[in-house]
Amino acid sequence: MFCAETETVKARKPHTCTWCGQQINPGDTYKRWNSVDGKWFTNKMHPECHEACDDECREWGEYEYTPYTNERPEKAKQGAENG
């Protein structure tokens, strides 16, 4: 699998996080990169989801995950509910 460099960008419109499946709202900062594994795919994740994905992928020794099926880290969910 090929992965391009990860960029940190500010959302101009709603996106769906490819890690947790929750919305990335306009104005939120998120991580974005392109990858190819048979076909091109643009990954967009909340920063905390990107960190969780990185941790899990390092643990397994390969950068692969099933999109939209993972839990958003608890710390970020609590922050979103409170603010």
JOBELLIN-V982078 format. One record per helix or strand. SS is the DSSP state (H for helix, E for strand). FROM is the first residue (numbers start at 1). LEN is the number of residues. Records with the same first field share a line. If there is no record, write none. Layout:
SS = FROM-LEN, FROM-LEN
This chain:
E = 2-2, 7-4, 15-2, 23-2, 29-8, 40-7
H = 47-14, 74-9
